Structure formats: structure tokens, C-alpha cells
Amino acid sequence: MEYRRLGNSGLQLSAFSLGSWLTFGKQIKDSTAEKLMVYAYENGINFFDNAEIYARGQSEIVMGKILKKLKWDRSSYIVSSKVFFGDGRKAPNQTGLSRKHIFEACDDALKRLQVDYLDLYFCHRPDKNTPILETVWAMNHLIQQGKILYWGTSEWSAQEIMEAHMYAREYRLIGPTMEQPQYNMFHRDKMEVEYSQIFKNIGLGTTIWSPLASGILTPKYLDKFPKGTRLGMEGLEWLKEATYSEERIIKVRKLNHLALEMNTSLPKLALAWCLKNPNVSTVILGASKLAHLKENIKALVVVEKITPEIVEHIENILQNKPIPPMF
């Protein structure tokens, strides 16, 4: 396993990490979740990603029971939670990024995960109803209390992240260390253009999600739309609409052909492509089957196969290289 620094921090994250969205506490059995975590840990993965909203808190409960059962050395792994959407309760102050919800959500996450502190704590989305300064203060207080070690954002704009850093600098607080954006061959602008100055000037870490574009970058979609997939799940119609299109499938077929020519698989090529970006701290893997996780971890050896010639070939297929601003 390769390890990378989380931005400018000293924290070392495994290049691949294991996420629990849509799987733990929902799509898979608890016994399968345990097998996934054990295999990940034994193969060098040290970061396990979670959130209050995942399975409305059940995902964290499942992960917490597994962590307690396995009794791993707490210093050997990293666990996260995210705050914003709530755990299913919808009364005022049970969602968002107010100081009240941040504090209460953190305490709830600690109980569900059965840990004394969270290594990483993300603001899951920006909150238009809460001043960013209030959120920065709340996160700083949690760090001072020893309940979290690093805080960050997820799907925030570059402007919002820089505003948080501005307040942190003005009031001598700790600003966000990391961002969790979507990043894959079809979703590139934030990582490759919007955040470019933050990477350069601040040193932002990234824990990217959906590296396989919700499964589009796998062979299962090469022919017709398959049954029993993530994009076919009830309640995820928005994800299918945002991800799936015939135009993309045509490109996926070409990418699959390229992967076979490289003596690898489409998923491993897509994952390695993400890792090739030096601003990626870790790629979050989602898996419903142990076989998927075993196969995807092997993508580490494909990174060196992505030569400048291969990069050019991929760009010719995708035709979506972000254009940086002309200033």
C-alpha cells in the first residue's frame, strides 16, 4: 500500500480507503461489512469513511460494532464522519452547520462509532443558513476539546473554502485541512481547475469519492442497463440522471478497449487514473462484495502504466479536459 500526506498536514492516509455510503447498514450484511474492513485493514488501508446520513446513522453503528469487536490499535486507523444532512431527524437544528448541530452530531457520531475521537470530520455540504465563521469556530472548539483531530469540507466551492481559511487566519483558528469532492474521468473541474490555487497556496488534502462514476466506469454498463446496480436503486434516480448517458457509455466502451490493450481492467484503469493526480490524498473505494475490493486494490500497480501516451489516448476518448482560466 502507498501512503500519502493529507494536504499540508502530517497525517498519512492510504492511497485507497474504504467508504460505507449505500453499503454498510443498508445494501450489505453486517458480516460482509466486517469482511471488507478486515481485508482492507490487513492490506494496508488505514482510512474508513462514514457520515451521519449514511443509512440514517446505521452505517456508523455497523462500523462502530466492527471496530469494537476487532480491537485494532486506535493509532493504526483513521475514521471519519460528516455533518450537515442529519441522521434522519428533521426538526430545526437537527441538520445544517450551526454550532448546536455540529456539537450534537459529533457526540452522536462518537457514540455510534464507539470511539473517543474522530480523526477527520467533514462539513458534508455548505450551509447557506449558517455563517461560515460560526462553523469555523465550532470546528475549532471540537479540536480543542479533543473530539476531532482535523476538519474539512465536502463539495464546497473554492470560494467557500478560502472564506473559511480567511476567518481562521483572522481569528487564529484552525482552518479546513481537507475536502471530499467527487472526482473521476467524467467529473473533473473542481479537482483540476477550481481548487488549483488552493492546492498551490494552502495545501488542501482530498479524499475523493465516486472514482468509478457510480459504477459507470465498470464493464457492467457496456451493453444494456443492468439490474441490481447502484444506479437502479430506489431513491437514487437523481444519481442515475446525473451519471448515466448513452454518450458516456460510448466513451466507456472505448476506455474498456484501451484497458484490455494495457492488460488490465476498466475499473483498475479508472482508479489508477485518479491516483495519478498528485493532489489526490486518497481514493475512497465502495464495495458490496469482497471480490470487488480485492480486485480494485490491485489498481495500485496500474498507476505506473499510465504513461504520457496513455494519458493522451484517454484525453482523446474523453474529450472533456477542463480549461483553466486565462489569468
One Martini backbone bead per residue (centre of mass of N, CA, C, O) as a GRO file, in nm:
protein
  327
    1MET     BB    1   0.098   0.035   0.019
    2GLU     BB    2   0.023   0.366  -0.017
    3TYR     BB    3   0.125   0.689   0.121
    4ARG     BB    4  -0.040   1.005   0.203
    5ARG     BB    5  -0.067   1.321   0.249
    6LEU     BB    6  -0.285   1.553   0.407
    7GLY     BB    7  -0.170   1.774   0.259
    8ASN     BB    8  -0.008   1.977   0.511
    9SER     BB    9  -0.015   1.752   0.682
   10GLY     BB   10   0.103   1.460   0.876
   11LEU     BB   11  -0.108   1.278   0.763
   12GLN     BB   12  -0.144   0.929   0.680
   13LEU     BB   13  -0.282   0.797   0.384
   14SER     BB   14  -0.418   0.575   0.209
   15ALA     BB   15  -0.470   0.559  -0.124
   16PHE     BB   16  -0.678   0.365  -0.014
   17SER     BB   17  -1.023   0.352   0.082
   18LEU     BB   18  -1.317   0.296   0.293
   19GLY     BB   19  -1.653   0.303   0.221
   20SER     BB   20  -2.027   0.324   0.330
   21TRP     BB   21  -2.199   0.412   0.110
   22LEU     BB   22  -2.492   0.211   0.061
   23THR     BB   23  -2.390  -0.040   0.246
   24PHE     BB   24  -2.380   0.010   0.530
   25GLY     BB   25  -2.686  -0.074   0.672
   26LYS     BB   26  -2.818  -0.177   0.371
   27GLN     BB   27  -2.687  -0.359   0.122
   28ILE     BB   28  -2.531  -0.515   0.349
   29LYS     BB   29  -2.405  -0.722   0.557
   30ASP     BB   30  -2.231  -0.717   0.846
   31SER     BB   31  -2.037  -0.949   0.768
   32THR     BB   32  -1.937  -0.812   0.509
   33ALA     BB   33  -1.828  -0.555   0.636
   34GLU     BB   34  -1.613  -0.700   0.801
   35LYS     BB   35  -1.455  -0.829   0.567
   36LEU     BB   36  -1.379  -0.562   0.433
   37MET     BB   37  -1.222  -0.437   0.672
   38VAL     BB   38  -1.015  -0.660   0.714
   39TYR     BB   39  -0.892  -0.662   0.432
   40ALA     BB   40  -0.812  -0.369   0.423
   41TYR     BB   41  -0.628  -0.364   0.675
   42GLU     BB   42  -0.439  -0.610   0.586
   43ASN     BB   43  -0.378  -0.412   0.308
   44GLY     BB   44  -0.326  -0.097   0.436
   45ILE     BB   45  -0.586   0.023   0.514
   46ASN     BB   46  -0.659   0.331   0.730
   47PHE     BB   47  -0.938   0.440   0.595
   48PHE     BB   48  -1.273   0.518   0.727
   49ASP     BB   49  -1.577   0.613   0.582
   50ASN     BB   50  -1.833   0.847   0.704
   51ALA     BB   51  -2.186   0.927   0.811
   52GLU     BB   52  -2.479   1.034   0.945
   53ILE     BB   53  -2.663   0.970   0.677
   54TYR     BB   54  -2.581   0.686   0.658
   55ALA     BB   55  -2.842   0.505   0.707
   56ARG     BB   56  -2.926   0.691   0.939
   57GLY     BB   57  -2.660   0.581   1.126
   58GLN     BB   58  -2.614   0.271   1.073
   59SER     BB   59  -2.331   0.274   0.953
   60GLU     BB   60  -2.189   0.359   1.219
   61ILE     BB   61  -2.286   0.124   1.391
   62VAL     BB   62  -2.154  -0.101   1.231
   63MET     BB   63  -1.863   0.003   1.245
   64GLY     BB   64  -1.844   0.020   1.554
   65LYS     BB   65  -1.879  -0.285   1.613
   66ILE     BB   66  -1.630  -0.373   1.454
   67LEU     BB   67  -1.414  -0.209   1.603
   68LYS     BB   68  -1.470  -0.335   1.881
   69LYS     BB   69  -1.419  -0.635   1.801
   70LEU     BB   70  -1.119  -0.603   1.674
   71LYS     BB   71  -0.920  -0.419   1.839
   72TRP     BB   72  -0.766  -0.201   1.722
   73ASP     BB   73  -0.530   0.011   1.703
   74ARG     BB   74  -0.608   0.341   1.714
   75SER     BB   75  -0.333   0.442   1.568
   76SER     BB   76  -0.391   0.257   1.285
   77TYR     BB   77  -0.654   0.436   1.234
   78ILE     BB   78  -0.908   0.604   1.029
   79VAL     BB   79  -1.194   0.811   1.110
   80SER     BB   80  -1.514   0.927   0.989
   81SER     BB   81  -1.730   1.215   0.957
   82LYS     BB   82  -2.049   1.383   0.886
   83VAL     BB   83  -2.200   1.715   0.857
   84PHE     BB   84  -2.573   1.817   0.785
   85PHE     BB   85  -2.818   1.602   0.712
   86GLY     BB   86  -2.829   1.402   0.923
   87ASP     BB   87  -3.015   1.100   1.070
   88GLY     BB   88  -3.343   1.184   0.989
   89ARG     BB   89  -3.390   1.423   1.143
   90LYS     BB   90  -3.606   1.740   1.092
   91ALA     BB   91  -3.567   1.935   1.292
   92PRO     BB   92  -3.466   2.200   1.410
   93ASN     BB   93  -3.108   2.159   1.435
   94GLN     BB   94  -3.072   1.854   1.284
   95THR     BB   95  -2.930   2.034   1.074
   96GLY     BB   96  -2.640   2.145   0.950
   97LEU     BB   97  -2.384   2.420   1.068
   98SER     BB   98  -2.435   2.464   1.345
   99ARG     BB   99  -2.317   2.451   1.654
  100LYS     BB  100  -2.528   2.262   1.763
  101HIS     BB  101  -2.518   2.035   1.546
  102ILE     BB  102  -2.218   1.978   1.549
  103PHE     BB  103  -2.198   1.887   1.843
  104GLU     BB  104  -2.425   1.667   1.844
  105ALA     BB  105  -2.323   1.501   1.600
  106CYS     BB  106  -2.052   1.425   1.717
  107ASP     BB  107  -2.154   1.270   1.963
  108ASP     BB  108  -2.318   1.063   1.799
  109ALA     BB  109  -2.081   0.948   1.634
  110LEU     BB  110  -1.913   0.846   1.873
  111LYS     BB  111  -2.126   0.643   1.970
  112ARG     BB  112  -2.163   0.477   1.709
  113LEU     BB  113  -1.838   0.423   1.671
  114GLN     BB  114  -1.690   0.383   1.946
  115VAL     BB  115  -1.523   0.654   2.002
  116ASP     BB  116  -1.326   0.930   2.126
  117TYR     BB  117  -1.248   1.009   1.821
  118LEU     BB  118  -1.206   1.200   1.529
  119ASP     BB  119  -1.000   1.241   1.270
  120LEU     BB  120  -1.239   1.315   1.067
  121TYR     BB  121  -1.436   1.621   0.986
  122PHE     BB  122  -1.719   1.693   0.786
  123CYS     BB  123  -1.869   1.925   0.575
  124HIS     BB  124  -2.096   1.795   0.359
  125ARG     BB  125  -2.206   2.091   0.320
  126PRO     BB  126  -2.308   2.383   0.256
  127ASP     BB  127  -2.448   2.657   0.465
  128LYS     BB  128  -2.664   2.921   0.399
  129ASN     BB  129  -2.771   2.961   0.719
  130THR     BB  130  -2.458   2.969   0.800
  131PRO     BB  131  -2.197   3.105   0.909
  132ILE     BB  132  -1.875   3.027   0.857
  133LEU     BB  133  -1.760   3.127   1.124
  134GLU     BB  134  -1.928   2.940   1.306
  135THR     BB  135  -1.808   2.677   1.193
  136VAL     BB  136  -1.511   2.729   1.257
  137TRP     BB  137  -1.545   2.756   1.561
  138ALA     BB  138  -1.670   2.478   1.615
  139MET     BB  139  -1.432   2.309   1.507
  140ASN     BB  140  -1.220   2.427   1.696
  141HIS     BB  141  -1.352   2.331   1.958
  142LEU     BB  142  -1.336   2.026   1.898
  143ILE     BB  143  -1.030   2.021   1.895
  144GLN     BB  144  -0.988   2.129   2.185
  145GLN     BB  145  -1.163   1.877   2.305
  146GLY     BB  146  -1.070   1.605   2.135
  147LYS     BB  147  -1.295   1.502   1.913
  148ILE     BB  148  -1.105   1.620   1.689
  149LEU     BB  149  -0.833   1.663   1.449
  150TYR     BB  150  -0.982   1.714   1.167
  151TRP     BB  151  -1.111   1.946   0.926
  152GLY     BB  152  -1.370   1.970   0.665
  153THR     BB  153  -1.496   1.924   0.335
  154SER     BB  154  -1.793   1.887   0.104
  155GLU     BB  155  -1.867   2.038  -0.178
  156TRP     BB  156  -1.708   2.293  -0.191
  157SER     BB  157  -1.609   2.583  -0.276
  158ALA     BB  158  -1.337   2.772  -0.314
  159GLN     BB  159  -1.456   3.023  -0.179
  160GLU     BB  160  -1.549   2.885   0.087
  161ILE     BB  161  -1.276   2.778   0.174
  162MET     BB  162  -1.130   3.057   0.178
  163GLU     BB  163  -1.315   3.183   0.389
  164ALA     BB  164  -1.239   2.993   0.616
  165HIS     BB  165  -0.935   3.072   0.612
  166MET     BB  166  -0.973   3.369   0.669
  167TYR     BB  167  -1.098   3.337   0.951
  168ALA     BB  168  -0.876   3.166   1.075
  169ARG     BB  169  -0.656   3.382   1.045
  170GLU     BB  170  -0.795   3.619   1.195
  171TYR     BB  171  -0.866   3.418   1.469
  172ARG     BB  172  -0.669   3.182   1.515
  173LEU     BB  173  -0.756   2.924   1.359
  174ILE     BB  174  -0.864   2.618   1.227
  175GLY     BB  175  -0.868   2.507   0.924
  176PRO     BB  176  -0.923   2.334   0.652
  177THR     BB  177  -0.759   2.034   0.538
  178MET     BB  178  -1.011   1.909   0.372
  179GLU     BB  179  -1.161   1.752   0.079
  180GLN     BB  180  -1.476   1.595  -0.060
  181PRO     BB  181  -1.478   1.509  -0.383
  182GLN     BB  182  -1.572   1.451  -0.685
  183TYR     BB  183  -1.375   1.200  -0.883
  184ASN     BB  184  -1.342   1.157  -1.239
  185MET     BB  185  -1.349   1.124  -1.581
  186PHE     BB  186  -1.644   1.299  -1.563
  187HIS     BB  187  -1.528   1.464  -1.290
  188ARG     BB  188  -1.295   1.755  -1.293
  189ASP     BB  189  -1.301   2.066  -1.229
  190LYS     BB  190  -1.234   2.098  -0.929
  191MET     BB  191  -0.956   1.945  -0.919
  192GLU     BB  192  -0.823   2.089  -1.196
  193VAL     BB  193  -0.925   2.404  -1.131
  194GLU     BB  194  -1.073   2.532  -0.882
  195TYR     BB  195  -0.836   2.414  -0.666
  196SER     BB  196  -0.549   2.496  -0.764
  197GLN     BB  197  -0.479   2.738  -0.569
  198ILE     BB  198  -0.513   2.579  -0.305
  199PHE     BB  199  -0.294   2.373  -0.351
  200LYS     BB  200  -0.068   2.591  -0.377
  201ASN     BB  201  -0.135   2.785  -0.106
  202ILE     BB  202  -0.253   2.565   0.122
  203GLY     BB  203  -0.278   2.240   0.104
  204LEU     BB  204  -0.507   2.044   0.008
  205GLY     BB  205  -0.685   1.779   0.091
  206THR     BB  206  -0.808   1.454  -0.057
  207THR     BB  207  -1.125   1.254  -0.050
  208ILE     BB  208  -1.232   1.080  -0.294
  209TRP     BB  209  -1.533   1.025  -0.481
  210SER     BB  210  -1.645   0.832  -0.732
  211PRO     BB  211  -1.416   0.693  -0.934
  212LEU     BB  212  -1.656   0.511  -1.102
  213ALA     BB  213  -1.916   0.663  -1.150
  214SER     BB  214  -2.123   0.467  -1.010
  215GLY     BB  215  -2.015   0.222  -1.227
  216ILE     BB  216  -1.964   0.316  -1.523
  217LEU     BB  217  -1.644   0.228  -1.485
  218THR     BB  218  -1.764  -0.058  -1.587
  219PRO     BB  219  -1.867  -0.347  -1.756
  220LYS     BB  220  -2.182  -0.353  -1.677
  221TYR     BB  221  -2.248  -0.097  -1.904
  222LEU     BB  222  -2.174  -0.185  -2.205
  223ASP     BB  223  -2.463  -0.256  -2.283
  224LYS     BB  224  -2.697  -0.282  -2.074
  225PHE     BB  225  -2.900  -0.208  -1.826
  226PRO     BB  226  -2.864  -0.322  -1.519
  227LYS     BB  227  -2.944  -0.511  -1.254
  228GLY     BB  228  -2.874  -0.431  -0.918
  229THR     BB  229  -2.776  -0.141  -0.909
  230ARG     BB  230  -2.712   0.165  -0.792
  231LEU     BB  231  -2.871   0.321  -1.030
  232GLY     BB  232  -3.139   0.128  -0.957
  233MET     BB  233  -3.205   0.251  -0.697
  234GLU     BB  234  -3.417   0.353  -0.479
  235GLY     BB  235  -3.369   0.712  -0.462
  236LEU     BB  236  -3.136   0.730  -0.721
  237GLU     BB  237  -3.232   0.894  -0.973
  238TRP     BB  238  -3.040   1.139  -0.960
  239LEU     BB  239  -2.781   0.972  -1.018
  240LYS     BB  240  -2.855   0.864  -1.294
  241GLU     BB  241  -2.905   1.138  -1.433
  242ALA     BB  242  -2.600   1.243  -1.369
  243THR     BB  243  -2.441   0.977  -1.502
  244TYR     BB  244  -2.625   0.855  -1.727
  245SER     BB  245  -2.524   0.791  -2.076
  246GLU     BB  246  -2.469   0.717  -2.402
  247GLU     BB  247  -2.218   0.890  -2.442
  248ARG     BB  248  -2.057   0.758  -2.210
  249ILE     BB  249  -2.069   0.461  -2.303
  250ILE     BB  250  -1.899   0.499  -2.553
  251LYS     BB  251  -1.644   0.576  -2.389
  252VAL     BB  252  -1.629   0.322  -2.213
  253ARG     BB  253  -1.570   0.124  -2.442
  254LYS     BB  254  -1.298   0.254  -2.517
  255LEU     BB  255  -1.167   0.224  -2.236
  256ASN     BB  256  -1.189  -0.083  -2.225
  257HIS     BB  257  -1.008  -0.137  -2.468
  258LEU     BB  258  -0.757  -0.005  -2.348
  259ALA     BB  259  -0.730  -0.180  -2.096
  260LEU     BB  260  -0.687  -0.447  -2.251
  261GLU     BB  261  -0.427  -0.347  -2.394
  262MET     BB  262  -0.292  -0.311  -2.090
  263ASN     BB  263  -0.367  -0.562  -1.915
  264THR     BB  264  -0.649  -0.468  -1.790
  265SER     BB  265  -0.900  -0.290  -1.627
  266LEU     BB  266  -1.128  -0.048  -1.610
  267PRO     BB  267  -1.132   0.008  -1.303
  268LYS     BB  268  -0.821   0.023  -1.268
  269LEU     BB  269  -0.779   0.256  -1.461
  270ALA     BB  270  -0.964   0.464  -1.317
  271LEU     BB  271  -0.815   0.456  -1.043
  272ALA     BB  272  -0.530   0.523  -1.143
  273TRP     BB  273  -0.602   0.796  -1.264
  274CYS     BB  274  -0.661   0.929  -0.993
  275LEU     BB  275  -0.377   0.871  -0.858
  276LYS     BB  276  -0.212   1.047  -1.065
  277ASN     BB  277  -0.308   1.270  -0.894
  278PRO     BB  278  -0.127   1.460  -0.663
  279ASN     BB  279  -0.404   1.583  -0.512
  280VAL     BB  280  -0.455   1.293  -0.417
  281SER     BB  281  -0.478   1.131  -0.113
  282THR     BB  282  -0.756   0.958  -0.155
  283VAL     BB  283  -0.941   0.666  -0.255
  284ILE     BB  284  -1.270   0.585  -0.240
  285LEU     BB  285  -1.402   0.273  -0.170
  286GLY     BB  286  -1.668   0.076  -0.294
  287ALA     BB  287  -1.828  -0.225  -0.147
  288SER     BB  288  -2.034  -0.537  -0.170
  289LYS     BB  289  -1.775  -0.711  -0.240
  290LEU     BB  290  -1.478  -0.866  -0.188
  291ALA     BB  291  -1.387  -0.899  -0.484
  292HIS     BB  292  -1.386  -0.598  -0.553
  293LEU     BB  293  -1.168  -0.508  -0.352
  294LYS     BB  294  -0.940  -0.693  -0.444
  295GLU     BB  295  -0.929  -0.578  -0.734
  296ASN     BB  296  -0.899  -0.264  -0.684
  297ILE     BB  297  -0.627  -0.262  -0.525
  298LYS     BB  298  -0.455  -0.342  -0.789
  299ALA     BB  299  -0.435  -0.047  -0.917
  300LEU     BB  300  -0.155   0.044  -0.815
  301VAL     BB  301   0.010  -0.100  -1.061
  302VAL     BB  302  -0.118   0.093  -1.296
  303VAL     BB  303   0.000   0.377  -1.268
  304GLU     BB  304   0.276   0.326  -1.429
  305LYS     BB  305   0.111   0.276  -1.710
  306ILE     BB  306   0.047   0.589  -1.715
  307THR     BB  307   0.143   0.740  -1.966
  308PRO     BB  308   0.152   1.003  -2.175
  309GLU     BB  309   0.018   0.835  -2.400
  310ILE     BB  310  -0.226   0.737  -2.234
  311VAL     BB  311  -0.333   1.012  -2.157
  312GLU     BB  312  -0.389   1.102  -2.448
  313HIS     BB  313  -0.586   0.875  -2.513
  314ILE     BB  314  -0.794   0.946  -2.296
  315GLU     BB  315  -0.851   1.237  -2.390
  316ASN     BB  316  -0.958   1.154  -2.673
  317ILE     BB  317  -1.205   1.010  -2.550
  318LEU     BB  318  -1.332   1.222  -2.352
  319GLN     BB  319  -1.336   1.534  -2.421
  320ASN     BB  320  -1.295   1.698  -2.097
  321LYS     BB  321  -1.079   1.897  -2.053
  322PRO     BB  322  -1.010   2.131  -1.852
  323ILE     BB  323  -1.021   2.490  -1.853
  324PRO     BB  324  -0.829   2.725  -1.765
  325PRO     BB  325  -0.791   3.025  -1.672
  326MET     BB  326  -0.681   3.344  -1.833
  327PHE     BB  327  -0.507   3.438  -1.521
   0.00000   0.00000   0.00000
